[in-house]
Every structure is written in C-alpha cells, then in structure tokens.
Amino acid sequence: MYTVFIISWTVLSTVFFGIMVIAASFVSRNGDLSHKIAGIWARTILFVSRIRVKIRGLSKIDPSRSYIYMPNHQSLFDIPVLLSLRVQFRWLAKVELFRIPIFGQAMKHAGYVSIDRSNRKSAFESLRKAAEIIRNGVSVLIFPEGTRSKDKTIIPFKKGGFVLAVDSGVPIVPIIIHGTGEIMPKKEMLIRHGNVLLEIRQPIETSEYSRKNKDDLMEAVRKVICDAFEQGRKA
C-alpha cells in the first residue's frame, strides 16, 4: 500500500505541477521559474516517500559560474533527489522521457534538452543545443552512464557529455548519489523509505582537454565518482 500511495501521489503531482511548469514558461522565458516549480514537485515526492536528502559540498559550487553536473544513476528517485539541490540547471535526458504526457511537455517548456541516441545526427544536434545553453550562462546536468545501473554499481560512461564539456570549456562537477539504489532499484516497483546523501566533489576544469584526449577527462571524472561511491558503500 505504501508503494501504491507514492506512485499515485507522483502521478497526480506530476500532472498538477507539470501544468504549472507549462504555464510558468509563458511568464518566465528563461526557464528559471519552471525549474523552481519542478523543485517543489520533487520535494513533495520526497516528503511523501519519507526520503531525507543530505547535501554535502554545496559550497564548492560557485553560483555565478556555469557547470556540467555529472551524477551517477541508480534509481528513478535520482531525479527528485537532484532537484533538491536548488541550483539552476537544465537536464539532458533521453528523448523517451519527453514523450510522457504532461511530464514530457513540462520538461520541454522548462528548457530541458532531449537526446535521441538512436540517431547519431540527432545526438550531436542535441549536444550542440546544450553547448549553446551553456554559452548563455546556464548549467546542464547529464548522467554520464546514460541509464540506471541494474546492480548498484557504476556502469561504463558514455562519451557525449565529455564532448560537450571540452567543446564548452566549463568545469564538470562530479556528484555522487548514495542510497537511492536501495530505495528503488531498477526494474523494481517496490519503494522503501530511507536517507540519501548527495555528495558534491570539487569541480574538474576542462580547459586543458580537447576532443583528442576527452577519454582522459572521462577517466578522471569516473575515478572521482567511483572512488567516492565505493567509500560510501563501505561506510
């Protein structure tokens, strides 16, 4: 019953707040207001689900700078958890999410960018749009794994986010999410309450990297995320 209640609440709140986000997009064209409303939506879901989020390292983020946020991906609950950061960013998300009624339209109106990985040309066009957003002073968030892990490990990273990073020249902020894999693992519908830690690590500068050595950048970011994630599992 606990899981059914949370799912029902999530569906209803998504419709309600999704309509608010769409309406807000006509008031605030830059998407900031829509993103704030999305944050309220996320906090209601976390409250109802009895999930407490602790954030560590927020002071490492300079509000005046643009970043590419890169978190690990364990669960559907990663989305509301990350929205609890209360910093402005735009999601880079797979195109399938934008096809969900109301939710998808809300994401589009909030200025989030879809990535169609089934088409190489479309994928590069998505990265071009994201680079333009960054140049306009807005941060973006992308899951470097591309999808949720099935076994609570860090799966191999996709290269697209690192192409975006070297092209835009902004720092990458590694974010480690601890705990959502236990709350709702991939391919499970059972939701458990619990505590989540968002660990923000020192931004990694990308200005010294290029497309030629983007793999070195990817390995540097991966090492930070994997090491911190393993430390969290052992704690």
VENNOR-V252265 format. One record per pair of residues at least 6 apart in sequence whose ideal C-beta (glycine too) atoms are under 8 Angstrom apart, sorted by the first residue. I is the first residue (numbers start at 1). GAP is how many residues later the second one is. D is the distance in whole Angstrom. If there is no record, write none. Layout:
BEGIN
i/gap/d
I/GAP/D
I/GAP/D
END
This chain:
BEGIN
i/gap/d
2/189/7
2/191/8
3/186/6
3/187/6
3/188/5
5/43/8
6/39/8
6/42/6
6/43/5
6/185/5
7/182/8
7/184/8
9/35/8
9/36/7
9/39/5
10/35/6
13/28/6
13/31/6
13/32/7
14/27/7
14/88/6
14/89/5
14/92/8
15/87/5
17/20/6
17/21/7
17/23/7
17/24/4
17/27/8
17/89/7
18/23/8
18/84/4
18/85/6
18/87/7
18/88/4
19/83/7
19/87/8
20/17/5
21/13/5
21/16/5
21/17/6
21/20/8
21/85/4
21/88/6
21/89/6
22/83/6
22/84/6
22/87/5
24/9/5
24/10/5
24/13/6
24/85/8
25/6/7
25/8/8
25/9/5
25/84/4
25/85/7
27/6/6
28/6/7
30/81/7
30/108/8
31/59/7
31/78/8
31/79/5
31/80/3
31/107/8
32/56/6
34/72/7
34/75/6
34/76/4
34/77/7
35/53/6
35/54/7
35/55/8
35/75/6
35/76/8
38/45/6
38/68/7
38/72/6
39/44/5
39/45/7
39/47/6
41/39/8
41/42/8
42/37/7
42/38/4
42/39/8
42/41/4
42/42/6
43/37/8
43/40/8
43/41/6
45/35/5
46/6/8
46/7/6
46/34/5
46/35/7
46/38/7
49/28/7
49/134/8
49/142/6
49/144/6
50/143/4
50/144/8
51/26/7
51/30/7
51/132/6
51/142/6
51/143/6
51/144/7
51/145/6
52/142/8
52/143/5
52/144/7
53/28/6
53/31/5
53/142/8
53/143/5
53/144/8
53/145/6
54/141/7
54/142/7
54/143/5
54/144/7
55/29/7
55/30/7
55/142/8
55/143/5
55/145/7
56/141/6
56/142/7
56/143/5
56/144/7
57/142/6
57/143/3
57/144/6
58/27/8
58/142/6
60/113/8
60/140/5
60/141/7
60/142/6
60/143/7
61/6/7
61/26/6
61/112/7
61/139/7
61/142/8
63/24/7
65/105/7
65/106/7
66/68/5
66/71/6
66/72/6
66/73/5
66/102/8
66/104/5
67/22/8
67/72/5
67/103/6
67/104/6
67/105/7
67/106/5
67/136/6
68/66/7
68/71/7
68/72/6
68/73/8
68/74/7
68/93/7
68/96/7
68/97/5
68/100/7
68/102/6
68/103/7
68/104/5
68/105/7
69/13/8
69/20/6
69/70/6
69/71/7
69/72/4
69/73/8
69/103/8
69/104/5
69/106/6
70/71/8
70/72/6
70/73/7
70/74/5
70/91/6
70/102/6
70/103/7
70/104/6
70/105/7
70/151/6
70/155/7
71/7/7
71/11/6
71/70/7
71/72/6
71/103/8
71/104/4
71/105/7
71/106/5
71/154/8
72/71/8
72/73/7
72/77/8
72/82/6
72/103/8
72/104/6
72/105/6
72/153/6
72/157/6
73/70/4
73/72/5
73/73/8
73/74/7
73/75/5
73/76/7
73/104/8
74/74/6
74/75/6
74/78/6
74/103/6
74/106/5
74/107/4
74/111/7
74/112/8
75/73/6
75/105/4
75/106/6
75/108/6
75/109/5
75/110/6
75/111/7
76/72/7
76/108/6
77/103/5
77/106/5
77/107/5
77/114/8
77/119/8
78/65/8
78/70/8
78/99/6
78/102/5
81/96/6
81/99/6
81/115/5
81/117/7
82/59/7
82/93/7
82/95/8
82/116/7
84/114/7
85/113/7
87/52/7
88/50/7
88/51/7
89/49/7
89/50/4
89/51/6
89/52/5
90/20/7
90/21/5
90/22/5
90/23/6
90/40/8
90/43/6
90/48/6
90/49/7
90/50/5
90/51/7
91/16/7
91/21/4
91/22/7
91/49/7
91/50/6
91/51/8
92/20/8
92/21/5
92/23/6
92/34/7
92/38/6
92/48/6
92/49/7
92/50/4
92/69/7
92/72/8
93/14/7
93/19/6
93/20/8
93/21/6
93/22/7
94/20/7
94/21/6
94/22/8
94/23/7
94/52/8
94/53/8
95/19/4
95/20/6
95/21/4
95/22/8
95/27/8
97/6/7
97/7/6
97/10/7
97/17/8
98/6/4
98/9/6
98/10/6
98/14/8
98/16/5
107/7/8
108/6/8
111/22/7
111/27/8
113/13/6
113/16/5
113/17/5
113/20/7
113/27/7
114/12/6
115/7/8
115/8/6
115/11/4
115/12/8
115/45/7
116/6/4
116/7/6
116/10/7
117/6/6
117/29/7
123/37/6
127/33/6
127/36/6
127/37/5
127/40/8
130/10/5
130/12/8
130/34/6
131/33/6
131/36/5
131/37/5
133/7/6
134/6/6
134/30/8
134/34/4
134/36/6
135/33/7
139/31/8
140/24/8
142/18/8
142/19/4
142/22/7
144/13/4
144/14/6
144/17/5
144/18/8
144/74/8
144/77/7
144/78/8
144/81/8
145/9/7
145/10/5
145/11/7
145/12/6
145/13/7
146/11/8
146/12/4
147/8/8
148/38/4
149/6/5
149/32/7
149/37/7
150/35/8
150/36/5
150/37/7
152/29/4
152/30/8
152/33/7
154/68/7
154/71/6
154/72/5
154/75/6
157/61/5
157/64/8
157/65/6
159/55/7
159/56/8
159/59/7
162/52/4
162/53/8
162/55/5
162/56/5
162/59/8
163/48/6
163/51/6
165/7/5
165/41/5
165/44/7
165/49/8
165/52/7
166/40/6
166/43/5
166/44/6
166/45/6
166/48/5
166/51/7
167/44/8
168/38/8
169/37/6
169/38/5
170/36/7
171/32/4
171/33/6
171/34/5
171/35/6
172/31/7
172/32/5
172/34/6
172/45/7
172/49/6
173/27/6
173/28/7
173/30/5
173/31/8
174/26/8
174/27/4
174/30/7
174/47/6
174/50/4
174/51/5
174/54/7
175/23/6
175/24/7
175/25/6
175/26/7
175/50/8
176/21/8
176/22/8
176/23/4
176/25/7
176/49/6
176/52/4
176/53/5
176/56/7
177/19/7
177/20/8
177/21/6
177/22/8
178/18/7
178/19/4
178/20/8
178/21/7
178/51/7
178/54/4
178/55/8
179/15/6
179/16/6
179/17/4
179/18/6
180/16/6
182/10/7
182/12/6
183/8/7
183/9/5
183/10/7
183/11/5
183/13/7
184/6/7
184/7/5
184/8/7
197/35/7
199/29/6
199/33/7
201/23/5
201/24/8
201/27/6
204/13/7
204/16/6
204/17/6
204/20/7
206/11/6
209/7/7
209/8/4
END
